Amino acid sequence: MNVFIADILAKNPKIKRWCKVEITDAHKLEAVYLAKYKWNKEEEARIAKEKAEADAAAAAEGEG
C-alpha cells in the first residue's frame, strides 16, 4: 500500500487522504525516493540505448 500511495503522491503531492489513509511525511518521503528510483532506472536505460546506438554507428562507419 505504501508504494501505491507513493506513486499517487508523485503525481499529485497535494492530497491529504487516500482511501481513509492519512498522508504523512513518511509517505511523502517514500514518494520522493520512488520518483528518484524510477528516474535512475530510466536514465540507465537511456544511457544503455545511446551506447548501443553509438556502437552500432561506429561499427557501420568502420565497415563502409
Backbone as ProteinMPNN parsed JSONL, in Angstrom:
{"seq_chain_A": "MNVFIADILAKNPKIKRWCKVEITDAHKLEAVYLAKYKWNKEEEARIAKEKAEADAAAAAEGEG", "coords_chain_A": {"N_chain_A": [[0.828, -1.193, 0.0], [2.011, 1.201, 0.69], [3.791, 1.757, -1.407], [2.017, 2.112, -3.478], [0.633, 4.406, -2.597], [2.795, 6.15, -2.595], [3.323, 6.287, -5.314], [1.019, 7.565, -6.213], [1.248, 9.992, -4.841], [3.483, 11.02, -6.096], [2.436, 11.86, -8.468], [0.384, 13.581, -7.687], [0.993, 15.62, -5.355], [-0.46, 17.103, -3.49], [-2.521, 15.893, -2.118], [-4.3, 14.949, 0.864], [-5.519, 12.787, 2.05], [-6.005, 9.328, 1.293], [-8.049, 6.829, 0.371], [-9.103, 6.525, 3.044], [-6.73, 6.72, 4.437], [-4.509, 8.662, 6.142], [-2.229, 10.956, 4.803], [1.11, 11.032, 5.524], [4.282, 12.501, 6.537], [6.129, 10.5, 6.133], [5.017, 9.025, 4.042], [5.254, 10.927, 2.021], [8.017, 11.157, 1.837], [8.667, 8.595, 0.963], [7.518, 8.777, -1.543], [9.223, 10.578, -2.787], [11.629, 9.098, -2.844], [10.772, 6.943, -4.442], [10.205, 8.24, -6.867], [12.77, 9.137, -7.5], [14.078, 6.67, -7.787], [12.71, 5.583, -10.011], [13.436, 7.48, -11.936], [16.225, 7.102, -12.033], [16.327, 4.487, -13.082], [15.213, 4.931, -15.629], [17.143, 6.644, -16.699], [19.402, 4.939, -16.732], [18.529, 3.1, -18.651], [18.274, 4.82, -20.848], [20.94, 5.669, -21.217], [22.175, 3.222, -21.78], [20.888, 2.625, -24.196], [21.769, 4.765, -25.827], [24.492, 4.19, -25.848], [24.489, 1.738, -27.178], [23.514, 2.561, -29.667], [25.595, 4.27, -30.432], [27.711, 2.467, -30.598], [26.775, 0.863, -32.685], [26.728, 2.737, -34.736], [29.455, 3.313, -34.909], [30.405, 0.826, -35.703], [29.175, 0.597, -38.191], [30.363, 2.699, -39.489], [32.971, 1.855, -39.564], [32.836, -0.27, -41.325], [32.168, 0.832, -43.747]], "CA_chain_A": [[0.0, 0.0, 0.0], [2.869, 2.382, 0.752], [4.311, 2.047, -2.738], [0.883, 2.64, -4.238], [0.428, 5.789, -2.147], [3.944, 6.922, -3.063], [3.135, 6.508, -6.742], [-0.036, 8.579, -6.344], [1.798, 11.265, -4.369], [4.414, 11.53, -7.101], [1.632, 12.517, -9.494], [-0.442, 14.622, -7.074], [1.519, 15.736, -3.995], [-1.276, 17.945, -2.619], [-3.6, 15.175, -1.44], [-4.141, 14.799, 2.312], [-6.006, 11.456, 2.403], [-6.256, 8.42, 0.176], [-8.747, 5.613, 0.829], [-9.169, 6.58, 4.5], [-5.379, 6.713, 5.0], [-3.945, 9.998, 6.219], [-0.915, 11.061, 4.193], [2.082, 11.54, 6.493], [5.58, 12.864, 5.963], [6.778, 9.258, 5.703], [4.501, 8.729, 2.704], [5.83, 11.898, 1.091], [9.419, 10.794, 1.663], [8.664, 7.41, 0.108], [7.208, 9.235, -2.898], [10.452, 11.171, -3.319], [12.553, 8.008, -3.144], [10.236, 6.185, -5.565], [10.41, 9.045, -8.072], [14.207, 9.106, -7.795], [14.38, 5.32, -8.258], [12.197, 5.462, -11.373], [14.247, 8.336, -12.801], [17.512, 6.431, -12.207], [16.123, 3.361, -13.995], [15.029, 5.485, -16.969], [18.442, 7.157, -17.135], [20.237, 3.786, -17.064], [18.043, 2.575, -19.927], [18.61, 5.795, -21.892], [22.387, 5.626, -21.436], [22.468, 1.954, -22.455], [20.398, 2.748, -25.569], [22.678, 5.656, -26.538], [25.754, 3.476, -26.033], [24.264, 0.743, -28.228], [23.426, 3.289, -30.933], [26.929, 4.758, -30.765], [28.489, 1.294, -31.017], [26.274, 0.474, -33.993], [27.189, 3.749, -35.694], [30.892, 3.132, -35.086], [30.595, -0.398, -36.475], [28.761, 0.891, -39.566], [31.368, 3.598, -40.053], [34.168, 1.055, -39.79], [32.62, -1.157, -42.47], [31.99, 1.493, -45.035]], "C_chain_A": [[0.87, 1.253, 0.0], [3.425, 2.761, -0.618], [3.216, 2.634, -3.624], [0.621, 4.097, -3.875], [1.57, 6.673, -2.635], [3.812, 7.241, -4.548], [2.078, 7.589, -6.987], [0.489, 9.952, -5.919], [2.794, 11.856, -5.354], [3.665, 12.289, -8.184], [0.828, 13.69, -8.944], [-0.018, 14.802, -5.612], [0.645, 16.528, -3.021], [-2.34, 17.189, -1.839], [-3.273, 14.98, 0.038], [-4.572, 13.422, 2.798], [-6.181, 10.633, 1.147], [-6.843, 7.135, 0.747], [-8.694, 5.487, 2.355], [-7.801, 6.48, 5.179], [-4.868, 8.145, 4.976], [-2.532, 9.983, 5.633], [0.032, 11.721, 5.202], [3.365, 11.951, 5.766], [6.33, 11.622, 5.477], [6.307, 8.864, 4.307], [5.123, 9.663, 1.67], [7.29, 11.583, 0.809], [9.543, 9.552, 0.779], [8.372, 7.792, -1.338], [8.447, 9.835, -3.552], [11.43, 10.077, -3.717], [12.078, 7.176, -4.323], [10.454, 6.942, -6.87], [11.885, 9.036, -8.479], [14.614, 7.751, -8.342], [13.933, 5.142, -9.705], [13.033, 6.284, -12.351], [15.598, 7.678, -13.072], [17.397, 5.26, -13.176], [15.96, 3.851, -15.43], [16.348, 6.008, -17.532], [19.377, 6.011, -17.516], [19.83, 3.204, -18.418], [18.41, 3.512, -21.068], [20.095, 5.742, -22.232], [22.781, 4.344, -22.168], [22.038, 2.013, -23.921], [21.332, 3.632, -26.391], [24.008, 4.972, -26.813], [25.61, 2.447, -27.148], [24.187, 1.42, -29.595], [24.793, 3.797, -31.378], [27.815, 3.608, -31.241], [28.066, 0.843, -32.41], [26.74, 1.46, -35.068], [28.689, 3.6, -35.947], [31.18, 1.885, -35.906], [30.227, -0.168, -37.937], [29.781, 1.784, -40.25], [32.644, 2.833, -40.382], [34.038, 0.159, -41.01], [32.64, -0.391, -43.792], [32.829, 2.649, -45.205]], "O_chain_A": [[0.512, 2.257, -0.617], [3.52, 3.942, -0.951], [3.465, 3.54, -4.419], [0.411, 4.929, -4.758], [1.345, 7.812, -3.043], [4.151, 8.341, -4.984], [2.238, 8.428, -7.873], [0.203, 10.957, -6.57], [2.931, 13.077, -5.434], [4.188, 13.247, -8.754], [0.612, 14.68, -9.643], [-0.613, 14.195, -4.722], [0.977, 16.618, -1.839], [-3.002, 17.775, -0.982], [-2.107, 14.859, 0.413], [-4.078, 12.931, 3.813], [-6.467, 11.163, 0.074], [-6.189, 6.439, 1.524], [-8.285, 4.453, 2.883], [-7.726, 6.187, 6.372], [-4.801, 8.769, 3.918], [-1.737, 9.095, 5.94], [-0.221, 12.831, 5.67], [3.505, 11.772, 4.556], [7.086, 11.696, 4.508], [7.106, 8.421, 3.483], [5.476, 9.233, 0.572], [7.752, 11.724, -0.323], [10.437, 9.479, -0.065], [8.924, 7.191, -2.261], [8.689, 9.621, -4.74], [12.001, 10.12, -4.807], [12.897, 6.741, -5.133], [10.846, 6.345, -7.873], [12.206, 8.938, -9.664], [15.418, 7.682, -9.272], [14.68, 4.616, -10.53], [13.307, 5.839, -13.466], [16.074, 7.689, -14.207], [18.282, 5.061, -14.008], [16.511, 3.25, -16.352], [16.631, 5.831, -18.717], [20.076, 6.102, -18.525], [20.685, 2.856, -19.232], [18.814, 3.057, -22.139], [20.466, 5.768, -23.405], [23.619, 4.372, -23.069], [22.744, 1.508, -24.794], [21.656, 3.295, -27.53], [24.59, 5.148, -27.884], [26.51, 2.299, -27.974], [24.734, 0.91, -30.573], [25.113, 3.759, -32.566], [28.585, 3.768, -32.189], [28.913, 0.479, -33.226], [27.102, 1.059, -36.174], [29.141, 3.747, -37.082], [32.103, 1.882, -36.721], [30.899, -0.684, -38.83], [30.036, 1.645, -41.446], [33.318, 3.133, -41.367], [35.038, -0.139, -41.664], [33.078, -0.909, -44.82], [32.779, 3.3, -46.249]]}, "name": "protein", "num_of_chains": 1, "seq": "MNVFIADILAKNPKIKRWCKVEITDAHKLEAVYLAKYKWNKEEEARIAKEKAEADAAAAAEGEG"}
